[in-house]
Amino acid sequence: MPTLGQIIREIQREAAVLSTDALRHEIEMNLEVQDAAISQYCTIPPGGRTVEDLIIANSTVMVSVLTTALYVRELATRPAVVSAVVISTN
C-alpha cells in the first residue's frame, strides 16, 4: 500500500503534465465526484453501513479532495491566460 507521501507525489506528477484546460476539467470532475460521494454517504442510514462501505466512502472522498487540492495548487502556479480585445474606431 502506498504511503501518503507517495500518493501526493504521484498526483503532483499527474497535475504537472496536464494542460491547463485538462487540469480545470479534472478539478470540475473531482468536485462532482465529491458531491456524489458525500450525497451517497449521507443517504445511507446508520444501520445500513458496513465497515467496508464506510472505508470505501471515506477513502473516495479523501483521495478526491486531496487530488483537487493539489490540482488547484498546480493551476495557481501557472500564468493566467489573458486575452486582449482591441477595438478600432477607424
C-alpha positions as CSV (number, residue, x, y, z in Angstrom):
1,M,0.0,0.0,0.0
2,P,1.5,3.4,-1.0
3,T,2.2,6.0,1.7
4,L,0.5,9.4,1.7
5,G,3.8,11.0,0.5
6,Q,3.9,8.6,-2.5
7,I,0.3,9.4,-3.3
8,I,0.9,13.1,-3.1
9,R,4.0,12.9,-5.4
10,E,2.1,10.9,-7.9
11,I,-0.8,13.3,-8.0
12,Q,1.6,16.2,-8.4
13,R,3.4,14.5,-11.3
14,E,0.0,13.9,-13.0
15,A,-1.0,17.5,-12.5
16,A,2.2,18.9,-13.9
17,V,1.8,17.1,-17.2
18,L,-1.8,18.1,-17.8
19,S,-2.7,21.1,-19.9
20,T,-4.4,24.0,-18.2
21,D,-7.8,23.1,-19.8
22,A,-7.4,19.4,-18.8
23,L,-6.5,20.4,-15.3
24,R,-9.6,22.6,-15.0
25,H,-11.7,19.8,-16.4
26,E,-10.2,17.3,-13.9
27,I,-10.9,19.7,-11.0
28,E,-14.6,20.0,-12.1
29,M,-14.9,16.3,-12.3
30,N,-13.3,15.8,-8.9
31,L,-15.8,18.2,-7.4
32,E,-18.7,16.2,-8.9
33,V,-17.2,13.0,-7.5
34,Q,-17.0,14.6,-4.1
35,D,-20.6,15.8,-4.3
36,A,-21.8,12.3,-5.4
37,A,-19.8,10.5,-2.7
38,I,-20.9,12.9,0.0
39,S,-24.6,12.6,-1.1
40,Q,-24.3,8.8,-1.2
41,Y,-22.6,8.7,2.2
42,C,-25.4,10.9,3.7
43,T,-28.2,8.8,2.3
44,I,-27.1,5.5,3.8
45,P,-28.9,5.0,7.1
46,P,-26.5,4.5,10.1
47,G,-27.5,0.8,10.5
48,G,-27.2,0.2,6.7
49,R,-23.5,0.9,6.6
50,T,-20.9,-1.8,6.8
51,V,-17.4,-1.0,7.9
52,E,-16.2,-1.7,4.4
53,D,-18.8,0.8,3.0
54,L,-17.5,3.4,5.4
55,I,-13.9,2.8,4.5
56,I,-14.6,2.9,0.7
57,A,-16.7,6.1,1.1
58,N,-14.1,7.8,3.3
59,S,-11.3,6.8,1.0
60,T,-13.1,8.0,-2.1
61,V,-13.8,11.4,-0.7
62,M,-10.3,11.8,0.8
63,V,-8.4,10.9,-2.4
64,S,-10.7,13.2,-4.4
65,V,-10.3,16.1,-2.0
66,L,-6.5,15.6,-2.0
67,T,-6.3,15.4,-5.8
68,T,-8.5,18.5,-6.2
69,A,-6.4,20.5,-3.7
70,L,-3.1,19.5,-5.5
71,Y,-4.6,20.2,-8.9
72,V,-5.8,23.7,-7.8
73,R,-2.3,24.3,-6.4
74,E,-0.7,23.4,-9.7
75,L,-3.2,25.6,-11.6
76,A,-2.5,28.5,-9.3
77,T,1.2,28.3,-10.2
78,R,0.6,28.7,-13.9
79,P,0.5,32.1,-15.7
80,A,-3.0,33.4,-16.3
81,V,-4.2,33.4,-19.8
82,V,-5.0,36.9,-20.8
83,S,-6.8,37.9,-24.0
84,A,-6.7,41.4,-25.2
85,V,-9.5,42.9,-27.2
86,V,-8.7,45.8,-29.5
87,I,-11.5,48.0,-30.8
88,S,-10.7,50.4,-33.5
89,T,-12.9,53.4,-34.2
90,N,-11.4,53.8,-37.7
